Amino acid sequence: MDKIRFGIIGAGGIARTRMIPGILDSEHATVTALMGPHKATLDKVQKELADKGITVSTYEDLDQLLSDPAVDAVYVASPVFAHKEQVIAAAQAGKHVLAEKPLALTAAEAEEMVRKVRQTDVKASAAFMMRFQAYHQQIRQAVAEGRIGDVVSTRAQQVFWYPRTQGAWRQEKAKGGGGALMDVGVHMMDLTEFLTGSSITAVTGFVETRTFDYDADDVCNLVLRLDNGAAGYVDAAFDMHPAQGGSFLELYGTKGTIVARDTIGQDDAGSVEAFAVEADGSRRPLLFENKGTSMYSKEVDSFCLSILEDIPEEVPLEQGMHIQKCAQAAYQAAASGKLTKVEG
């Protein structure tokens, strides 16, 4: 097998604009099928691919896609309420699975998903693509090498202006499991763990609907306890325009500081300012390079190599389940006003 042939479940939005281009940029993957409930969307994406010389089949039924022998793996980008059924069915059909976050509506659903998928022989990963952003990978390496000493505090922020929109499933708790926390905050929590090499053990903070009238939360402000003793801060919002604040990433250590602006998002972009503190108190700049590569193609490469070389997934499905438990703890903490431990 030279290339992993992907079937795309949910061919609109993020799949069409980001993941399919990422697959096509990967040397290890291609797209052979599309599946979704809207024929017009399928036809549009099919034509876009045909214009690039790529022929794909289209399906409006999950079983038809999973029966296609030209599909080795699936990328699941459907609304969250459909994830559990689709991911489990794909794994049981022998298709490898790359599943968008959040994995499911609840932590219990995510646990069921992981349990049933791991009863099969397929590879399965959670799609936390921000781990593959060029700056983020360099920051992780710098932290691991101790270039800013021991990390004592972190902050991650991403904001959007997302007023009520007809048909926006992310604004309906029954379809997305939550709002700003589930859609954006989970990325910030995963990124905090990735960059520090530590795990979230407890959460407190606010998760509220402050500005809009939909039933999902439009803002979360969290404080995380990490297992290395550090504190992490996460701010995610649907009620702020990016021009007001955009995205920030900050790591403070015993011997230095890293501050990134606009690296959190869907592009290998942004800027980083960092320094180490010398023994005499002077600052020594730490330099990072923007390599301008696609985090999506790097994510696909990583997942495909786990299949082709039969090695563990770089971002296993279990990480998605763990972050879902962190989100559940955040909702519980917001309701109780107390620090809440992360289960498992």
C-alpha positions as MATLAB code, in Angstrom:
seq = 'MDKIRFGIIGAGGIARTRMIPGILDSEHATVTALMGPHKATLDKVQKELADKGITVSTYEDLDQLLSDPAVDAVYVASPVFAHKEQVIAAAQAGKHVLAEKPLALTAAEAEEMVRKVRQTDVKASAAFMMRFQAYHQQIRQAVAEGRIGDVVSTRAQQVFWYPRTQGAWRQEKAKGGGGALMDVGVHMMDLTEFLTGSSITAVTGFVETRTFDYDADDVCNLVLRLDNGAAGYVDAAFDMHPAQGGSFLELYGTKGTIVARDTIGQDDAGSVEAFAVEADGSRRPLLFENKGTSMYSKEVDSFCLSILEDIPEEVPLEQGMHIQKCAQAAYQAAASGKLTKVEG';
ca = [
       0.000    0.000    0.000;
       1.660    3.217   -1.187;
      -1.005    5.712   -0.142;
      -3.845    5.655    2.328;
      -7.142    6.210    0.509;
      -9.480    8.430    2.509;
     -13.235    8.563    2.606;
     -14.446   11.909    3.948;
     -17.464   11.811    6.265;
     -18.900   15.318    6.320;
     -17.545   16.974    3.175;
     -18.365   20.601    3.964;
     -16.702   23.239    6.119;
     -13.397   22.185    7.611;
     -13.119   19.074    5.452;
     -13.514   20.940    2.163;
     -11.366   23.971    2.961;
      -8.645   22.431    5.145;
      -8.451   18.666    5.486;
      -8.966   17.643    1.856;
      -6.221   20.066    0.731;
      -4.077   18.665    3.552;
      -4.639   15.112    2.340;
      -3.796   16.096   -1.224;
      -0.577   17.772   -0.021;
       0.455   14.626    1.844;
       2.802   12.202    0.125;
       1.105    9.346    1.939;
      -2.599    9.949    1.214;
      -5.295   10.612   -1.344;
      -9.082   11.060   -1.379;
     -11.306    8.455   -3.019;
     -14.784    9.020   -1.557;
     -17.091   11.600   -0.004;
     -20.112   11.051    2.201;
     -22.684   13.497    3.570;
     -26.397   14.280    3.750;
     -26.381   17.120    1.215;
     -26.019   16.076   -2.419;
     -25.328   19.627   -3.569;
     -22.301   19.832   -1.266;
     -21.034   16.443   -2.401;
     -21.415   17.409   -6.049;
     -19.572   20.677   -5.503;
     -16.599   19.053   -3.787;
     -16.574   16.208   -6.309;
     -16.306   18.746   -9.136;
     -13.542   20.666   -7.357;
     -11.557   17.446   -7.075;
     -12.326   16.439  -10.666;
     -10.892   19.777  -11.800;
      -7.647   18.668  -10.128;
      -7.735   15.317  -11.881;
      -8.986   13.372   -8.852;
     -11.979   11.058   -9.239;
     -14.035   10.327   -6.137;
     -17.213    8.428   -5.388;
     -20.014   10.135   -3.461;
     -22.419    8.587   -0.988;
     -25.309    9.828    1.106;
     -25.338    6.647    3.182;
     -22.670    5.625    5.719;
     -22.905    1.894    4.998;
     -22.262    2.507    1.299;
     -19.088    4.440    2.066;
     -17.868    1.802    4.500;
     -18.507   -0.904    1.912;
     -16.291    0.816   -0.651;
     -13.105   -1.282   -1.100;
     -11.303    1.831   -2.366;
     -11.489    3.391    1.130;
      -8.772    2.485    3.644;
      -9.462    5.173    6.230;
     -12.084    7.766    7.063;
     -11.858   11.335    8.262;
     -14.903   12.129   10.401;
     -15.891   15.803   10.224;
     -19.639   15.532   10.717;
     -21.524   17.340   13.513;
     -20.526   16.003   16.921;
     -23.808   14.210   17.628;
     -23.058   11.819   14.740;
     -19.466   10.993   15.692;
     -19.991    8.029   17.993;
     -22.049    5.971   15.565;
     -19.859    6.809   12.580;
     -16.511    6.219   14.265;
     -17.546    2.895   15.764;
     -19.119    1.721   12.520;
     -16.014    2.673   10.531;
     -13.683    0.830   12.878;
     -15.876   -2.252   12.883;
     -15.842   -2.152    9.073;
     -12.039   -2.243    9.168;
     -11.475    1.406    8.236;
      -8.830    3.415   10.073;
     -10.268    6.537   11.710;
      -9.139   10.140   12.050;
     -11.905   11.803   14.081;
     -12.496   15.506   14.605;
     -12.756   16.949   18.065;
     -14.649   16.886   20.281;
     -14.943   13.137   19.899;
     -18.524   12.918   21.132;
     -21.311   14.703   22.952;
     -20.210   13.422   26.364;
     -17.254   11.782   28.063;
     -19.318    8.608   28.447;
     -19.860    8.486   24.687;
     -16.152    9.060   24.094;
     -15.300    6.194   26.451;
     -17.687    3.879   24.611;
     -16.176    4.948   21.301;
     -12.625    4.238   22.436;
     -13.562    0.901   24.000;
     -15.282   -0.393   20.876;
     -12.684    0.953   18.463;
      -9.870   -0.678   20.429;
     -11.623   -4.026   20.080;
     -10.749   -3.802   16.373;
      -7.359   -3.770   14.638;
      -7.586   -0.289   13.103;
      -5.562    2.802   13.880;
      -7.593    5.662   15.351;
      -6.538    9.249   16.076;
      -8.082   12.448   17.396;
      -7.696   15.408   15.031;
      -5.905   17.955   17.220;
      -4.167   19.553   14.252;
      -2.750   22.506   16.216;
      -0.092   20.156   17.589;
       1.370   20.106   14.083;
       1.665   23.893   13.697;
       5.317   24.717   12.957;
       5.782   27.187   15.810;
       4.009   24.927   18.285;
       6.285   22.003   17.502;
       9.350   24.202   17.985;
       7.958   25.586   21.258;
       7.347   22.055   22.540;
      10.935   21.122   21.715;
      12.299   24.232   23.439;
      10.280   23.470   26.575;
      11.356   19.819   26.552;
      15.001   20.912   26.275;
      14.575   23.118   29.354;
      15.347   26.320   27.481;
      12.921   28.312   29.680;
      13.463   26.186   32.769;
      10.517   24.551   34.502;
       7.157   25.776   33.194;
       5.152   27.355   36.005;
       2.299   29.042   34.123;
       0.681   28.972   30.676;
      -2.081   30.811   28.879;
      -3.928   29.971   25.659;
      -6.647   32.128   24.089;
      -8.704   31.981   20.916;
     -11.800   34.063   20.186;
     -14.448   34.400   17.478;
     -17.477   36.564   16.802;
     -20.223   33.981   16.310;
     -23.742   35.442   16.622;
     -26.806   33.261   16.247;
     -26.815   31.687   12.809;
     -29.559   29.554   11.286;
     -28.501   25.911   11.168;
     -25.256   26.412   13.135;
     -25.044   23.157   15.074;
     -22.175   24.445   17.247;
     -24.706   26.777   18.876;
     -26.957   23.877   19.912;
     -25.810   21.877   22.915;
     -27.762   18.816   21.786;
     -25.801   18.717   18.512;
     -22.356   19.920   19.547;
     -22.186   18.932   23.214;
     -21.457   22.551   24.109;
     -20.282   25.772   22.519;
     -17.051   27.732   22.872;
     -15.590   25.233   25.324;
     -16.286   22.165   23.195;
     -15.391   23.776   19.870;
     -12.393   25.910   20.830;
     -11.526   25.321   24.474;
     -10.706   21.659   23.890;
      -7.990   22.728   21.421;
      -6.525   25.073   24.041;
      -6.484   22.329   26.680;
      -4.872   19.822   24.353;
      -2.312   22.391   23.233;
      -1.455   23.168   26.864;
      -0.716   19.491   27.470;
       1.221   19.105   24.226;
       3.492   22.108   24.779;
       4.237   21.408   28.430;
       4.406   17.620   28.271;
       2.073   17.574   31.269;
      -1.487   16.374   31.885;
      -4.469   18.315   33.206;
      -5.581   16.879   36.537;
      -8.177   19.432   37.708;
     -10.163   22.409   36.387;
     -12.059   25.390   37.704;
     -13.515   28.526   36.144;
     -16.497   29.935   34.271;
     -18.399   28.470   31.324;
     -21.302   30.743   30.410;
     -23.586   32.167   27.747;
     -23.019   35.872   28.313;
     -23.792   37.594   25.025;
     -25.969   35.536   22.675;
     -29.278   33.742   23.129;
     -28.370   30.251   21.962;
     -28.284   27.451   24.489;
     -24.615   26.538   24.091;
     -21.931   28.448   25.975;
     -20.394   31.414   24.177;
     -17.396   31.881   26.499;
     -15.196   29.930   28.884;
     -12.481   31.152   31.250;
     -10.668   28.264   32.866;
      -7.836   27.610   35.281;
      -6.109   24.263   34.862;
      -3.972   22.325   37.322;
      -1.218   20.365   35.568;
       0.444   17.280   36.964;
       3.819   19.052   37.049;
       2.344   21.576   39.512;
       1.969   24.382   36.985;
      -1.196   26.389   36.345;
      -2.716   26.850   32.908;
      -5.233   29.466   31.799;
      -7.635   28.960   28.898;
      -9.903   31.603   27.376;
     -12.211   30.687   24.486;
     -15.021   32.858   23.220;
     -17.682   33.143   20.554;
     -18.535   36.701   21.642;
     -15.352   38.613   20.788;
     -14.108   39.697   17.379;
     -10.604   38.343   16.622;
      -9.476   41.922   15.942;
     -10.067   42.604   19.634;
      -7.673   39.977   20.843;
      -7.200   37.148   18.378;
      -5.140   34.310   19.719;
      -2.389   34.326   22.307;
      -0.128   31.642   23.650;
       2.123   32.265   26.642;
       4.512   30.016   28.559;
       6.373   31.244   31.623;
       9.222   29.223   33.069;
      11.754   29.564   35.860;
      14.384   30.673   33.339;
      12.520   32.256   30.449;
       9.354   33.212   28.601;
       7.672   32.362   25.280;
       4.863   34.554   23.917;
       3.171   33.678   20.613;
       0.597   35.764   18.760;
      -1.858   34.335   16.209;
      -0.237   30.904   16.047;
      -3.452   29.313   17.318;
      -5.712   28.818   14.324;
      -5.829   26.987   11.021;
      -2.623   28.280    9.428;
       1.103   27.990   10.064;
       1.250   31.703   10.753;
       1.738   34.163   13.588;
       4.810   35.331   15.458;
       6.831   34.297   18.511;
       8.912   36.351   20.929;
      10.943   34.421   23.466;
      13.934   34.805   25.716;
      15.940   32.959   28.321;
      17.159   34.704   31.463;
      20.894   34.460   32.030;
      22.561   34.156   35.445;
      23.265   37.894   35.474;
      19.606   38.721   34.784;
      20.101   39.624   31.141;
      17.815   38.321   28.403;
      19.038   36.030   25.634;
      16.623   35.845   22.659;
      15.308   32.441   21.636;
      14.641   32.260   17.913;
      11.851   30.341   16.185;
      11.287   29.920   12.466;
       8.014   30.049   10.531;
       8.407   27.263    7.994;
       5.063   27.962    6.319;
       4.009   24.335    6.061;
       0.475   22.938    6.371;
      -0.382   21.573    9.793;
      -3.131   19.524    8.150;
      -0.774   17.740    5.767;
       1.605   17.057    8.667;
      -1.299   15.685   10.703;
      -2.281   13.413    7.792;
       1.339   12.300    7.308;
       1.575   11.344   10.977;
      -1.672    9.378   10.918;
      -0.821    7.607    7.647;
       2.610    6.577    8.880;
       1.024    4.975   11.932;
      -0.912    2.794    9.483;
       1.819    2.174    6.913;
       4.539    1.408    9.475;
       2.212   -0.131   12.094;
       3.389    2.189   14.863;
       1.386    3.880   17.655;
      -0.681    6.903   16.684;
       0.974   10.217   17.525;
      -2.387   11.558   18.787;
      -4.348    8.451   19.791;
      -8.110    8.437   20.154;
      -7.567    8.142   23.908;
      -6.211   11.701   23.969;
      -9.507   12.916   22.558;
     -11.322   11.019   25.291;
      -9.073   12.519   27.976;
      -9.652   16.076   26.719;
     -13.385   15.356   26.662;
     -13.120   14.428   30.345;
     -11.292   17.706   30.965;
     -14.157   19.571   29.285;
     -16.691   17.668   31.380;
     -14.779   18.625   34.525;
     -14.851   22.261   33.381;
     -18.636   22.210   32.984;
     -18.990   20.601   36.414;
     -16.637   23.146   37.985;
     -18.532   26.047   36.433;
     -21.813   24.696   37.803;
     -20.473   23.993   41.310;
     -17.973   26.821   41.688;
     -15.405   24.298   42.888;
     -12.137   22.860   41.630;
     -13.063   19.617   39.885;
     -10.745   16.670   39.290;
     -10.475   15.163   35.831;
     -11.701   11.559   35.836;
      -9.385    8.774   34.835;
];
